[in-house]
Amino acid sequence: MTFTIPEALAAEFVRQVPRGRSTYVAEAIAAKLHEREQRMVQACEVANNSTDVLAIEREWDSLIDKGDLIEEPWNIAPTR
């Protein structure tokens, strides 16, 4: 992978991280991705626990005609 970063940031990075830069960048990216994933999990938990969202889901569910649903093969397959 190749990344382009501003000159000033590159100079500071080289000055502050004299060796092991690949490891440093990999760890920084991993930490940032983990942080992003945690924010997504929190957002999903907030949405899933919202009474407003639950009310909207129930309203949408009431609009579905159960006769229009397509049976999934794994739900209708006979047991062995």
Secondary structure, DSSP 8 states (H G I E B T S, - for coil): ------HHHHHHHHHH--S-HHHHHHHHHHHHHHHHHHHHHHHHHHHHT-HHHHHHHHHHHHHS-GGG----HHHHS---
